[in-house]
């Protein structure tokens, strides 16, 4: 299979390209520069809406993982616009190209996030659950809607609603490691908010599964056993052989990160379940957060 990948230099994209190549697929990186001689790459410039639809001739599938880091900066109007543009504008550009290519890829697997569901407390959230109302929910909904042209043109479209990806190089886990190693880790706020996680290994395997199987629409890329933040904190403490007894007060984190960013990233409760993946026959390599953390921490830094 020939697969074009945007966001191929990121954590998930680079791991996906390695996985696909190791199993015998050809990957074509979608990059923001002129390809080097002999390089399998397609040039694009989403900020200028530039992409040659003809570049996808003969490609079997496109995986779209482009998007700026959600928590890299405090949120303001400019930063939120950057987050929207990095996802919606790039996805719209790819969708239009797939709709108009003469011999287009049949499959478009495009990024999204469990933030789609908003803050839902203890409610279990399969793919049939409706959208939430906070910023990340609105962002994910717009991100998914940006595939409309490809869908109307008859492409098979899958929306990857990804949870917290566990890898020592992933921003979410990497930021937690130092305080936990110092014995200063613990729950965030009340700790009752659900966190839906997935190991990097299963994230990549699930994306490949979506390429290989006749799935359409939203696909929750999360492990089968979501946990509360307090449970996650205890599991991380055990994995590092450190206590996890120092809670981080919600007001302090809201002050440090900005209220809206902290509420959306740290205190939103998302009990998301991988209903469609399991129904399709997918088997997780890491079914528990303990197994996923062990795998993440065993990888080289």
Legacy VTK file of the C-alpha trace (Angstrom):
# vtk DataFile Version 3.0
C-alpha trace
ASCII
DATASET POLYDATA
POINTS 301 float
0.000 0.000 0.000
1.216 3.530 -0.808
0.312 5.890 2.058
0.868 9.660 2.150
1.260 11.065 5.665
1.026 14.657 6.868
2.522 15.420 10.268
5.083 12.724 9.482
7.818 14.366 11.580
5.723 14.356 14.749
5.688 11.684 17.433
2.741 9.723 16.032
3.507 10.403 12.374
7.110 9.278 12.543
6.168 6.138 14.497
3.405 5.389 11.982
5.750 5.751 9.007
8.249 3.365 10.612
5.505 0.851 11.364
4.081 0.944 7.841
7.504 0.674 6.210
8.502 -2.236 8.438
5.459 -4.177 7.307
6.214 -3.475 3.642
4.148 -0.387 2.797
5.535 2.651 1.020
5.134 5.976 2.818
5.179 9.388 1.172
5.789 12.301 3.542
3.707 15.445 3.015
6.196 18.214 3.843
6.436 22.018 3.868
9.548 22.185 1.695
10.796 21.084 -1.696
11.464 17.316 -1.664
15.075 16.209 -1.895
16.141 14.223 -5.000
14.925 10.660 -4.657
12.821 11.441 -1.590
9.261 10.084 -1.394
7.574 13.360 -0.478
4.816 15.733 -1.512
5.241 19.475 -0.994
2.411 21.530 0.476
1.913 24.911 2.123
-1.367 24.954 4.080
-0.836 28.568 5.159
-1.015 29.513 1.471
-3.559 26.839 0.475
-1.008 25.315 -1.900
-1.104 21.610 -2.746
-1.005 19.925 -6.130
-3.881 17.429 -6.276
-1.971 15.565 -8.969
0.670 14.615 -6.426
-1.713 11.991 -5.033
-2.045 10.111 -8.324
-1.638 6.404 -7.611
-1.514 6.822 -3.816
-3.807 4.399 -1.977
-4.495 6.373 1.216
-3.755 9.623 3.007
-3.245 9.893 6.778
-3.585 13.444 8.074
-1.853 14.061 11.419
-0.987 17.739 10.967
-1.760 20.134 13.815
-0.001 22.508 16.210
0.574 21.388 19.797
-2.485 22.154 21.932
-0.743 23.057 25.192
2.471 24.642 23.952
1.384 28.212 24.780
-1.168 29.983 26.956
-4.415 30.442 25.069
-5.491 33.807 23.757
-7.408 34.758 20.632
-4.306 34.548 18.432
-3.171 31.183 19.813
-6.626 29.653 19.485
-6.801 30.832 15.885
-3.410 29.208 15.241
-4.663 25.917 16.672
-7.771 26.062 14.493
-5.916 26.987 11.303
-3.257 24.305 11.795
-5.982 21.661 11.762
-8.963 22.950 9.825
-7.133 24.766 7.046
-4.714 21.900 6.386
-7.484 19.283 6.474
-9.643 21.343 4.124
-6.717 21.595 1.710
-6.151 17.825 1.735
-9.865 17.130 1.442
-10.163 19.379 -1.600
-7.163 17.715 -3.228
-8.626 14.255 -2.671
-11.953 15.388 -4.063
-10.437 16.721 -7.288
-7.586 14.311 -8.045
-8.104 12.362 -11.281
-6.966 9.062 -9.761
-7.327 9.782 -6.046
-6.611 7.758 -2.912
-9.696 5.832 -1.857
-9.109 6.380 1.857
-8.640 9.508 3.975
-7.776 8.850 7.633
-7.799 12.208 9.381
-6.887 13.320 12.871
-9.316 14.406 15.547
-9.381 14.110 19.336
-11.506 12.890 22.218
-11.888 16.547 23.132
-14.801 16.369 20.665
-17.010 15.136 23.515
-16.439 18.070 25.864
-16.634 17.694 29.645
-18.940 14.731 30.367
-18.266 13.610 33.944
-18.775 9.863 34.441
-20.735 9.349 31.205
-19.347 6.546 29.049
-18.639 7.908 25.570
-18.755 5.650 22.484
-18.488 7.123 18.995
-22.249 7.715 18.855
-22.043 10.320 21.641
-22.707 13.906 20.642
-20.241 16.806 20.743
-19.444 18.978 23.721
-19.397 22.755 23.950
-15.954 23.842 25.160
-13.150 25.091 22.905
-11.551 21.697 22.270
-14.950 20.216 21.411
-15.611 22.985 18.913
-12.101 22.601 17.486
-12.501 18.847 16.979
-15.929 19.264 15.401
-14.567 21.825 12.924
-11.559 19.581 12.238
-13.815 16.674 11.338
-16.152 18.842 9.255
-13.164 19.918 7.147
-13.125 16.482 5.456
-16.512 17.190 3.843
-15.280 17.603 0.257
-13.509 14.244 0.305
-16.575 12.556 1.783
-18.882 14.093 -0.834
-16.514 12.856 -3.555
-16.908 9.292 -2.278
-13.661 8.806 -0.378
-13.714 6.555 2.677
-13.114 8.945 5.581
-12.148 7.985 9.133
-11.855 10.500 11.995
-9.243 9.484 14.579
-10.562 10.673 17.941
-7.320 10.181 19.828
-6.934 10.288 23.597
-3.801 10.973 25.662
-0.981 9.179 23.851
1.385 7.604 26.376
5.035 7.744 25.429
7.944 9.248 27.312
8.468 11.669 24.373
4.802 12.723 24.302
4.202 16.161 25.813
1.519 15.031 28.264
3.608 12.329 29.936
6.993 14.014 29.574
5.799 17.030 31.563
4.663 14.790 34.401
7.834 12.735 34.739
10.074 15.211 36.581
7.719 16.081 39.459
6.777 12.427 39.874
10.425 11.363 39.895
11.072 13.962 42.586
8.261 12.511 44.673
6.107 15.589 44.066
3.478 13.968 41.841
-0.157 13.447 42.617
-3.687 13.977 41.437
-4.736 17.184 39.691
-7.509 18.957 41.505
-10.067 16.461 42.782
-8.605 13.706 40.590
-12.108 12.508 39.763
-11.941 13.572 36.106
-11.600 10.672 33.671
-8.553 10.509 31.416
-8.788 8.393 28.262
-5.334 7.200 27.229
-3.698 4.984 24.601
-0.150 3.670 24.239
1.849 4.957 21.280
2.146 1.369 20.055
-1.627 0.883 20.001
-2.192 4.343 18.512
-0.037 3.426 15.530
-1.495 -0.080 15.247
-5.025 1.362 15.332
-4.276 3.846 12.543
-2.893 1.025 10.421
-5.996 -1.008 11.301
-8.172 1.857 10.028
-6.230 1.808 6.766
-6.672 -1.940 6.379
-10.335 -2.329 7.349
-13.565 -0.919 5.975
-14.207 1.536 8.798
-15.784 4.948 8.303
-16.654 7.926 10.450
-15.418 8.524 13.997
-13.050 6.041 15.606
-12.131 6.416 19.274
-8.396 5.750 19.612
-8.258 5.100 23.349
-7.427 2.138 25.525
-10.305 -0.074 26.676
-10.068 0.965 30.342
-10.191 4.721 30.961
-9.115 5.805 34.444
-9.590 8.799 36.677
-6.733 11.233 37.047
-6.206 9.988 40.606
-5.922 6.406 39.343
-3.557 7.519 36.581
-1.386 9.372 39.096
-1.147 6.346 41.367
-0.246 4.120 38.402
2.484 6.516 37.277
3.865 6.722 40.805
4.038 2.920 41.021
5.707 2.713 37.597
8.389 5.148 38.771
8.600 3.630 42.274
7.712 6.985 43.799
4.865 8.160 46.015
2.061 10.080 44.309
0.695 11.900 47.326
1.141 15.593 46.508
-2.049 16.943 44.904
-1.819 19.924 42.569
-4.558 22.424 43.490
-6.867 23.384 40.656
-6.637 27.160 41.326
-2.829 27.054 41.144
-2.849 25.170 37.826
-5.452 27.523 36.376
-3.257 30.452 37.372
-0.132 28.841 35.928
-1.575 27.729 32.582
-4.528 30.040 32.172
-8.017 29.056 33.241
-9.466 27.908 29.921
-6.387 25.900 28.907
-6.177 24.170 32.285
-9.890 23.400 32.348
-9.851 21.937 28.829
-6.642 19.906 29.142
-6.436 18.873 32.780
-9.867 18.993 34.365
-12.227 17.960 31.578
-13.621 14.480 32.290
-13.692 12.135 29.285
-14.645 8.512 29.848
-14.208 7.509 26.218
-14.446 3.877 25.096
-13.150 2.310 21.827
-16.461 0.766 20.818
-15.905 0.774 17.049
-12.332 -0.532 17.270
-13.327 -3.445 19.489
-16.365 -4.248 17.345
-14.102 -4.448 14.280
-11.898 -7.065 15.955
-8.956 -4.899 17.007
-6.937 -6.345 19.916
-5.017 -3.948 22.142
-1.422 -4.725 23.010
-1.710 -2.575 26.140
-5.136 -2.979 27.732
-4.408 -1.253 31.046
-2.828 2.062 31.919
-0.205 0.167 33.918
0.850 -1.794 30.819
0.847 1.344 28.671
2.978 3.284 31.175
5.436 0.388 31.485
5.818 0.333 27.685
6.201 4.114 27.513
8.844 4.257 30.223
10.809 1.370 28.730
11.392 3.249 25.478
14.703 5.140 25.091
14.514 8.809 26.033
LINES 1 302
301 0 1 2 3 4 5 6 7 8 9 10 11 12 13 14 15 16 17 18 19 20 21 22 23 24 25 26 27 28 29 30 31 32 33 34 35 36 37 38 39 40 41 42 43 44 45 46 47 48 49 50 51 52 53 54 55 56 57 58 59 60 61 62 63 64 65 66 67 68 69 70 71 72 73 74 75 76 77 78 79 80 81 82 83 84 85 86 87 88 89 90 91 92 93 94 95 96 97 98 99 100 101 102 103 104 105 106 107 108 109 110 111 112 113 114 115 116 117 118 119 120 121 122 123 124 125 126 127 128 129 130 131 132 133 134 135 136 137 138 139 140 141 142 143 144 145 146 147 148 149 150 151 152 153 154 155 156 157 158 159 160 161 162 163 164 165 166 167 168 169 170 171 172 173 174 175 176 177 178 179 180 181 182 183 184 185 186 187 188 189 190 191 192 193 194 195 196 197 198 199 200 201 202 203 204 205 206 207 208 209 210 211 212 213 214 215 216 217 218 219 220 221 222 223 224 225 226 227 228 229 230 231 232 233 234 235 236 237 238 239 240 241 242 243 244 245 246 247 248 249 250 251 252 253 254 255 256 257 258 259 260 261 262 263 264 265 266 267 268 269 270 271 272 273 274 275 276 277 278 279 280 281 282 283 284 285 286 287 288 289 290 291 292 293 294 295 296 297 298 299 300
